[in-house]
């Protein structure tokens, strides 16, 4: 367990070294490419969050509907 924690700390401390060249070394030439990559990354994250929200909402709606149906079937509805 200790070796796993040590490995995770090492990986997390080295995470900035994994950045792309445009993110590590900013020059005038790489600025436009970096901005476009950032915009694409942001829109990708927004799409994934919307999908996650829709999935969780659908699951919540299904659970609510199922619980109401079970309560109605048992005659214990309020």
C-alpha positions as CSV (number, residue, x, y, z in Angstrom):
1,X,0.0,0.0,0.0
2,X,2.8,2.3,0.8
3,X,4.5,1.7,-2.5
4,X,1.2,2.5,-4.3
5,X,1.0,5.8,-2.5
6,X,4.6,6.6,-3.3
7,X,4.0,5.8,-6.9
8,X,0.9,8.1,-7.0
9,X,2.9,11.0,-5.4
10,X,5.7,10.6,-7.9
11,X,3.2,10.6,-10.8
12,X,1.3,13.6,-9.6
13,X,4.4,15.6,-9.0
14,X,5.6,14.9,-12.5
15,X,2.3,15.8,-14.1
16,X,3.3,19.2,-15.4
17,X,6.1,17.6,-17.3
18,X,3.5,15.7,-19.5
19,X,2.1,19.0,-20.9
20,X,2.3,19.5,-24.6
21,X,5.1,21.6,-26.1
22,X,2.8,24.5,-26.7
23,X,1.8,24.5,-23.0
24,X,5.4,24.1,-21.7
25,X,7.1,26.7,-23.9
26,X,5.0,29.7,-24.9
27,X,6.2,31.5,-28.0
28,X,4.4,33.9,-30.4
29,X,4.1,31.1,-33.0
30,X,2.5,28.6,-30.7
31,X,0.1,31.0,-29.1
32,X,-2.7,30.7,-31.7
33,X,-2.4,26.9,-31.7
34,X,-2.5,26.8,-27.9
35,X,-5.6,29.0,-27.7
36,X,-7.4,26.8,-30.2
37,X,-6.4,23.7,-28.3
38,X,-7.7,25.3,-25.1
39,X,-11.0,26.1,-26.7
40,X,-11.4,22.6,-28.0
41,X,-10.6,21.2,-24.6
42,X,-13.1,23.5,-22.9
43,X,-15.9,22.6,-25.3
44,X,-15.1,18.9,-25.0
45,X,-15.3,19.1,-21.2
46,X,-18.6,21.0,-21.4
47,X,-20.0,18.3,-23.7
48,X,-18.9,15.5,-21.3
49,X,-20.4,17.4,-18.3
50,X,-23.7,17.8,-20.2
51,X,-23.8,14.1,-21.0
52,X,-23.0,13.3,-17.4
53,X,-25.8,15.6,-16.1
54,X,-28.3,14.1,-18.6
55,X,-27.3,10.6,-17.6
56,X,-27.7,11.3,-13.9
57,X,-30.9,13.1,-14.4
58,X,-32.3,10.2,-16.4
59,X,-31.3,7.8,-13.8
60,X,-32.8,9.9,-11.1
61,X,-36.1,10.2,-13.0
62,X,-36.2,6.4,-13.5
63,X,-35.5,5.7,-9.8
64,X,-38.2,8.2,-8.8
65,X,-40.7,6.7,-11.3
66,X,-39.9,3.1,-10.1
67,X,-40.3,4.0,-6.4
68,X,-43.6,5.7,-7.1
69,X,-44.9,2.7,-8.9
70,X,-43.8,0.3,-6.2
71,X,-45.4,2.5,-3.5
72,X,-48.6,2.7,-5.5
73,X,-48.6,-1.1,-5.9
74,X,-48.2,-1.7,-2.2
75,X,-50.9,0.9,-1.3
76,X,-48.4,2.9,0.9
77,X,-48.6,6.1,-1.1
78,X,-49.1,9.3,0.9
